[in-house]
Amino acid sequence: MIRALLLSCLLLAGCSGRLNGGLLPVSGTVPGASEVNVLVATTRKPAPEPERMFGGERDVAYNFADILVSIPPDANRVIGEVQVPDDRSGDPSRQFVALRSEMLTRDEAHKRFNQRLLQAHNGRVLVFIHGYNTRFSEAVFRLAQFVHDARLQETPVLFTWPSRGSLLGYGYDRESANYSRDALEALLMGLQRDPAVTEINILAHSMGNWVTLEALRQMAIRDRKIAPKIKQVMLAAPDVDVDVFRRQIAQIGEPRPPFTMFVSRDDKALQASRVVWDGQRIGAVDPEVEPFASFFRKERITPIDLTDIKSPDSLGHTKFAASPEVVRSIGARLASGQSFEEKAGLGGVLAQTATGAAATVGSAAGLAISAPLAVVDGRTREEMGDRFEEVGHNLDSAMGRTH
C-alpha cells in the first residue's frame, strides 16, 4: 500500500521536470520581466556546483545568500506557475532565472536585509519555510513566484532547511526538519530584536510546518510567549500528525498571534504521508466536522478549506501558491494588514478591502477579489449570495480585468 501511494505520487509529480540548479546569473533580463529579491537563511551545506549554490546536506554553520530573481513577463506565464530553467541558467523571456546569486556572511546578510527594509518603507517581513522534497533553487523560485503573484509589499526571507529533494527521502527530510528548528527560532528572534522590523508574517508549507511549529513551541516555552512582532502564522498543507499538532498548540499557549491553516482533503502528498506515518495529517482534515470544528474554534485557528479549489499541481499540495485565486486572495489579505480570523469569512473580508476598486470600476471588480474564496468558505457564500447574483454574468469579465 505504501509503495503504491509513493509510486502514484512519483508518477503525478513526474509530469513536469525537476529543477536542480538554474541559479547561474544570466547577463540581463527582458522588457516586461519582474524582479524579486530573495534573502536566504539556511542550514544547508553549500554545493560544489555554482548553479545549485546549496545542496541537501546539513551544515553545522548557518549560511546566508542573496538572490535576485527575474520572472518572465506576465504575458508569457500564468499566475501560480513557476517556469523552471531547462538548462544551467535559463531564458528570462520565458523562465525564472537568477540575475544575481551571492553567498553572504552573517554581517553582510544583516546589512542587505536592513537596506531592503528601508527600500520597502514599511518594516514588514514575510518568512517562508518550504516543505519536504524541495531543492534549494525550487524553494527560491517558489517564494519569488508567490511574492510576485500575491503582489506582496513585505521583504521576503527564505528559511530553507536541508531537504534532499527526493520523493523517497522523506525520513531524511523529517530529521533535517528537526535539525533546523533551533536555527529558525534564532532567525525569528533576530528579526524580533531588529529595530527596523515592525511586523513578521510567517508562511510555512508541508513539512515546513513542523519546523515552524517546533520553533514557535520552543520560543513560547522559554519566553512564555511568541515574539510580539510575529503578527500572523499561515500554515499551508501542514504535514503534521493531528495529535502532535494539538500538543504543539497547547504548549505554545497564549498569547499567540492569529493562526490560519489552509487544508485540502484531496492532497495526495498528505494522503501518502498518513499511510507512511500511520497518522492523520492536520492539513487534510475536514474543518467542519468534529472534533476538528470545535478544536479550531477553541484554539482560534482559522481553517481555510481548499478542497474544491483546482490548481495545476497534480498532487493538490501547493494550492496556496499554485492556484491563481488563492495566491491573489492571500496577497490581498496581507496587504490589508489584517488577520484571517474575522467572523465575516475570508472572501467577505477581502471584498471589504476591495472597496476602492469597486468604487472605481464597479461592484463586479470588487467581488472579483473575493469570488474565488467564496467557493471555499461557507460563511462567505452565505453572506455574499445576493451580491454574487447582482453581478451575475459580468463577474467573469471583471475577474479577467483584475488579473
C-alpha positions as CSV (number, residue, x, y, z in Angstrom):
1,M,0.0,0.0,0.0
2,I,2.8,2.4,0.9
3,R,4.8,1.7,-2.2
4,A,1.6,2.1,-4.3
5,L,0.9,5.5,-2.8
6,L,4.5,6.7,-3.2
7,L,4.6,5.4,-6.8
8,S,1.3,7.3,-7.5
9,C,2.8,10.5,-6.1
10,L,6.0,9.9,-8.1
11,L,4.1,9.5,-11.4
12,L,2.0,12.6,-10.7
13,A,4.9,14.7,-9.7
14,G,6.9,13.4,-12.7
15,C,4.6,15.1,-15.1
16,S,6.9,18.1,-15.1
17,G,10.7,18.4,-14.9
18,R,12.5,18.9,-11.7
19,L,14.9,21.8,-11.3
20,N,18.3,21.0,-9.9
21,G,20.2,24.2,-10.5
22,G,19.3,27.2,-12.5
23,L,21.0,29.8,-10.3
24,L,23.9,30.8,-12.6
25,P,23.2,34.5,-13.1
26,V,22.2,35.5,-16.7
27,S,23.6,38.6,-18.3
28,G,20.3,40.5,-18.3
29,T,16.6,40.3,-18.2
30,V,14.0,41.3,-20.9
31,P,11.3,44.1,-21.2
32,G,8.3,43.3,-19.1
33,A,10.0,41.0,-16.7
34,S,9.7,41.4,-13.0
35,E,12.3,41.2,-10.3
36,V,12.1,39.8,-6.7
37,N,15.0,40.0,-4.2
38,V,15.1,36.9,-2.0
39,L,17.3,36.9,1.1
40,V,18.2,33.4,2.3
41,A,19.0,31.9,5.7
42,T,19.8,28.2,5.6
43,T,21.1,25.1,7.4
44,R,22.0,23.5,4.0
45,K,25.6,22.9,3.1
46,P,27.0,24.8,0.1
47,A,27.0,22.7,-3.1
48,P,30.2,22.4,-5.3
49,E,28.2,23.4,-8.4
50,P,27.5,27.2,-8.6
51,E,24.2,26.7,-10.4
52,R,22.9,24.8,-7.3
53,M,24.5,27.1,-4.6
54,F,23.2,24.8,-1.8
55,G,22.5,21.1,-1.8
56,G,20.5,18.8,0.5
57,E,23.2,18.0,3.1
58,R,23.2,19.5,6.6
59,D,25.8,22.1,7.6
60,V,26.9,22.8,11.2
61,A,27.2,26.5,10.1
62,Y,24.2,28.9,9.5
63,N,24.6,30.2,5.9
64,F,23.2,33.2,4.1
65,A,22.6,34.2,0.5
66,D,21.1,37.0,-1.6
67,I,19.4,36.1,-4.9
68,L,17.8,38.4,-7.4
69,V,15.1,36.5,-9.4
70,S,13.8,37.6,-12.8
71,I,10.2,36.5,-13.5
72,P,9.0,36.3,-17.1
73,P,6.7,38.9,-18.4
74,D,3.1,38.3,-17.3
75,A,2.1,37.8,-20.9
76,N,4.3,34.7,-21.0
77,R,3.1,32.9,-17.9
78,V,0.1,32.0,-15.8
79,I,-0.3,33.2,-12.2
80,G,0.8,30.5,-9.8
81,E,3.2,28.9,-12.3
82,V,7.0,28.5,-11.8
83,Q,8.6,28.1,-15.2
84,V,11.9,26.4,-14.4
85,P,15.0,26.8,-16.5
86,D,15.7,23.9,-18.8
87,D,19.5,24.3,-18.7
88,R,22.1,25.7,-16.3
89,S,20.9,29.3,-16.5
90,G,17.7,29.7,-18.5
91,D,15.9,32.2,-20.7
92,P,14.4,35.2,-18.9
93,S,11.7,35.8,-21.5
94,R,10.0,32.5,-20.6
95,Q,11.6,31.1,-17.4
96,F,12.6,32.1,-13.9
97,V,16.3,33.0,-13.8
98,A,18.8,34.5,-11.4
99,L,20.2,37.9,-12.2
100,R,22.4,37.8,-9.1
101,S,23.3,34.9,-6.7
102,E,25.7,35.7,-3.9
103,M,26.8,33.9,-0.7
104,L,26.9,36.3,2.3
105,T,28.4,36.4,5.7
106,R,26.0,37.0,8.6
107,D,27.0,40.7,8.8
108,E,26.6,41.1,5.1
109,A,23.2,39.5,5.2
110,H,22.0,41.8,8.1
111,K,23.2,44.8,6.1
112,R,21.4,43.8,2.9
113,F,18.3,43.0,4.9
114,N,18.1,46.4,6.5
115,Q,18.7,48.0,3.1
116,R,15.7,46.2,1.8
117,L,13.6,47.2,4.7
118,L,14.5,50.9,4.1
119,Q,13.5,50.5,0.4
120,A,10.2,48.9,1.3
121,H,9.3,51.7,3.8
122,N,7.1,49.5,5.9
123,G,9.3,47.3,8.1
124,R,7.2,44.2,7.3
125,V,8.8,40.8,6.7
126,L,7.5,37.6,5.2
127,V,9.4,34.5,6.3
128,F,8.7,31.5,4.1
129,I,9.6,27.9,5.2
130,H,9.3,25.3,2.4
131,G,8.3,21.7,2.6
132,Y,9.5,18.2,2.0
133,N,11.1,17.1,-1.3
134,T,12.3,20.6,-2.2
135,R,15.6,21.5,-3.8
136,F,17.2,24.8,-3.0
137,S,16.5,26.6,-6.3
138,E,12.9,25.3,-6.2
139,A,12.4,27.0,-2.8
140,V,13.9,30.3,-4.1
141,F,11.8,30.4,-7.2
142,R,8.6,29.4,-5.4
143,L,9.0,32.2,-2.9
144,A,9.8,34.7,-5.7
145,Q,6.7,33.5,-7.6
146,F,4.5,33.9,-4.5
147,V,5.7,37.3,-3.7
148,H,5.2,38.5,-7.3
149,D,1.8,36.9,-7.9
150,A,0.4,37.9,-4.5
151,R,1.8,41.5,-5.1
152,L,3.3,41.5,-1.6
153,Q,5.0,44.5,-0.1
154,E,6.8,42.6,2.6
155,T,10.5,42.0,2.5
156,P,10.8,38.2,1.7
157,V,13.1,36.0,3.6
158,L,13.5,32.3,2.8
159,F,14.4,29.9,5.5
160,T,15.5,26.7,3.8
161,W,16.4,23.5,5.6
162,P,18.3,20.5,4.2
163,S,15.8,18.6,2.0
164,R,17.4,16.2,-0.5
165,G,14.6,16.9,-3.0
166,S,13.8,13.3,-3.4
167,L,10.4,11.7,-3.1
168,L,11.9,8.7,-1.3
169,G,13.9,10.9,1.1
170,Y,11.1,11.5,3.5
171,G,12.9,10.1,6.5
172,Y,16.0,12.2,5.9
173,D,13.9,15.3,5.3
174,R,12.0,14.7,8.5
175,E,15.2,14.5,10.6
176,S,16.5,17.6,8.7
177,A,13.4,19.5,9.8
178,N,14.2,18.6,13.4
179,Y,17.8,19.5,12.9
180,S,16.8,23.0,11.7
181,R,14.2,24.1,14.3
182,D,16.8,25.9,16.5
183,A,18.1,27.8,13.5
184,L,14.6,29.0,12.6
185,E,13.9,30.1,16.1
186,A,17.2,32.1,16.1
187,L,16.2,33.8,12.8
188,L,12.8,34.8,14.2
189,M,14.3,36.1,17.4
190,G,16.9,38.0,15.4
191,L,14.1,39.7,13.4
192,Q,12.3,40.4,16.7
193,R,15.3,42.2,18.0
194,D,15.9,44.3,14.8
195,P,14.5,47.8,15.4
196,A,13.9,48.2,11.7
197,V,11.4,45.3,11.7
198,T,7.8,46.3,12.6
199,E,5.9,43.1,11.6
200,I,6.8,39.5,10.9
201,N,4.4,37.2,9.0
202,I,5.2,33.5,8.6
203,L,4.1,31.3,5.8
204,A,5.0,27.6,6.1
205,H,4.3,24.8,3.7
206,S,4.0,21.0,4.1
207,M,6.8,19.6,6.4
208,G,8.0,23.2,6.8
209,N,5.1,23.5,9.2
210,W,6.8,21.0,11.5
211,V,9.9,23.2,11.6
212,T,7.8,26.3,12.2
213,L,5.6,24.8,15.0
214,E,8.6,23.4,16.8
215,A,10.5,26.7,16.6
216,L,7.4,28.6,17.9
217,R,6.9,26.0,20.7
218,Q,10.5,26.3,21.9
219,M,10.2,30.1,21.8
220,A,6.9,30.0,23.8
221,I,8.2,27.6,26.4
222,R,11.4,29.7,27.0
223,D,9.9,33.2,26.8
224,R,6.3,32.3,27.9
225,K,5.1,33.9,24.6
226,I,5.7,34.1,20.9
227,A,7.8,37.1,19.8
228,P,5.3,40.0,19.7
229,K,6.3,41.2,16.2
230,I,5.0,38.0,14.8
231,K,1.5,39.1,13.6
232,Q,0.3,36.1,11.5
233,V,1.2,32.4,11.1
234,M,-0.1,30.8,8.0
235,L,0.1,27.0,7.8
236,A,-0.3,25.7,4.2
237,A,-0.9,21.9,3.8
238,P,0.7,21.1,7.1
239,D,2.3,17.7,7.2
240,V,1.9,17.3,10.9
241,D,0.2,14.5,12.8
242,V,-3.2,15.6,14.3
243,D,-2.4,14.6,17.8
244,V,1.1,16.1,17.7
245,F,-0.3,19.3,16.4
246,R,-2.8,19.5,19.3
247,R,0.1,19.1,21.7
248,Q,2.2,21.7,20.0
249,I,-0.6,24.3,20.1
250,A,-1.2,23.5,23.8
251,Q,2.5,24.1,24.6
252,I,2.6,27.3,22.5
253,G,-0.3,28.5,24.6
254,E,-1.4,32.1,24.9
255,P,-0.9,34.8,24.0
256,R,-0.2,34.0,20.4
257,P,-0.8,35.6,17.0
258,P,-3.7,34.5,14.7
259,F,-3.1,31.1,13.1
260,T,-4.5,30.4,9.7
261,M,-4.5,26.9,8.2
262,F,-5.0,26.0,4.5
263,V,-6.3,22.4,4.3
264,S,-7.4,20.2,1.5
265,R,-8.9,16.7,1.6
266,D,-7.7,15.9,-1.9
267,D,-4.0,16.5,-1.1
268,K,-2.3,13.3,-2.4
269,A,1.0,14.1,-0.7
270,L,-0.6,14.2,2.7
271,Q,-2.6,11.0,1.9
272,A,0.7,9.3,1.3
273,S,2.2,10.8,4.5
274,R,-0.7,9.5,6.5
275,V,0.0,5.9,5.4
276,V,3.8,6.2,5.9
277,W,3.4,7.6,9.4
278,D,0.1,5.8,10.3
279,G,-1.4,9.0,11.5
280,Q,-3.9,11.6,10.1
281,R,-2.3,14.8,8.9
282,I,-3.8,18.1,10.2
283,G,-3.6,19.6,6.7
284,A,-6.0,17.1,5.2
285,V,-8.9,17.2,7.8
286,D,-12.4,18.4,7.2
287,P,-12.5,21.5,9.3
288,E,-16.3,21.5,9.5
289,V,-16.7,18.1,11.2
290,E,-16.0,17.1,14.8
291,P,-13.7,17.0,16.6
292,F,-11.8,19.5,14.4
293,A,-14.5,22.2,14.2
294,S,-14.6,22.6,18.0
295,F,-10.8,22.4,18.2
296,F,-10.3,25.1,15.7
297,R,-12.8,27.4,17.4
298,K,-11.4,26.8,20.8
299,E,-7.8,27.5,19.7
300,R,-8.8,30.4,17.5
301,I,-7.3,28.8,14.4
302,T,-8.9,29.9,11.2
303,P,-9.2,26.9,8.7
304,I,-9.5,27.7,5.0
305,D,-10.7,24.6,3.1
306,L,-9.2,24.5,-0.4
307,T,-10.6,21.1,-1.3
308,D,-12.8,22.4,-4.1
309,I,-10.1,24.7,-5.5
310,K,-8.4,23.4,-8.5
311,S,-4.8,24.0,-9.3
312,P,-2.2,22.9,-11.9
313,D,-0.4,20.9,-9.1
314,S,-1.4,17.3,-9.8
315,L,-0.8,16.4,-6.2
316,G,-3.0,19.2,-4.8
317,H,-0.3,20.0,-2.4
318,T,0.7,23.6,-3.4
319,K,-2.7,25.2,-3.8
320,F,-1.6,28.1,-1.6
321,A,0.8,29.3,-4.2
322,A,-0.2,27.5,-7.5
323,S,-3.8,28.4,-7.6
324,P,-4.2,31.9,-9.0
325,E,-7.4,32.5,-7.0
326,V,-5.8,31.6,-3.7
327,V,-2.4,33.3,-4.1
328,R,-4.1,36.6,-5.0
329,S,-6.5,36.4,-2.2
330,I,-3.8,35.7,0.4
331,G,-1.9,38.7,-1.0
332,A,-4.9,41.0,-0.7
333,R,-5.4,39.9,2.9
334,L,-1.8,40.6,3.8
335,A,-1.9,43.9,2.0
336,S,-4.9,44.9,4.2
337,G,-2.7,44.4,7.3
338,Q,-5.4,42.3,8.9
339,S,-5.7,38.7,10.1
340,F,-7.9,36.0,8.6
341,E,-9.9,35.5,11.8
342,E,-12.8,37.9,11.2
343,K,-16.2,36.3,11.5
344,A,-17.2,37.6,8.1
345,G,-15.1,34.8,6.4
346,L,-12.1,35.2,4.2
347,G,-13.8,36.1,1.0
348,G,-16.2,38.6,2.6
349,V,-13.4,40.4,4.3
350,L,-11.4,40.6,1.1
351,A,-14.4,42.1,-0.6
352,Q,-14.4,44.8,2.1
353,T,-10.8,45.6,1.4
354,A,-11.6,45.9,-2.3
355,T,-14.0,48.9,-1.7
356,G,-11.7,51.3,-3.5
357,A,-11.6,49.1,-6.6
358,A,-15.3,48.5,-6.5
359,A,-15.9,52.3,-6.4
360,T,-13.7,52.8,-9.4
361,V,-14.7,50.1,-11.8
362,G,-17.9,48.7,-10.4
363,S,-19.1,46.1,-7.9
364,A,-18.1,43.2,-10.1
365,A,-14.4,44.1,-9.8
366,G,-14.6,44.4,-6.1
367,L,-16.2,41.0,-5.9
368,A,-13.6,39.5,-8.2
369,I,-11.1,39.5,-5.4
370,S,-13.3,37.6,-3.1
371,A,-15.2,35.4,-5.5
372,P,-12.6,32.5,-5.6
373,L,-12.6,32.2,-1.8
374,A,-16.4,32.2,-1.7
375,V,-16.2,28.8,-3.3
376,V,-14.1,27.7,-0.3
377,D,-15.6,29.5,2.6
378,G,-19.1,28.7,3.6
379,R,-19.6,31.8,5.7
380,T,-18.6,33.9,2.7
381,R,-21.1,32.1,0.4
382,E,-24.0,32.7,2.8
383,E,-23.4,36.4,3.3
384,M,-22.4,37.3,-0.3
385,G,-25.1,35.3,-2.1
386,D,-27.2,38.3,-3.0
387,R,-24.1,40.3,-4.2
388,F,-23.0,37.5,-6.5
389,E,-26.5,37.3,-8.1
390,E,-26.3,41.0,-8.6
391,V,-23.2,41.0,-10.7
392,G,-24.2,37.7,-12.4
393,H,-22.7,37.1,-15.8
394,N,-20.4,40.2,-15.5
395,L,-18.2,38.5,-12.8
396,D,-16.1,36.5,-15.2
397,S,-15.1,39.5,-17.3
398,A,-14.4,41.5,-14.1
399,M,-12.0,38.8,-12.9
400,G,-10.3,38.9,-16.2
401,R,-9.6,42.6,-15.8
402,T,-8.4,42.5,-12.3
403,H,-6.0,39.6,-13.1
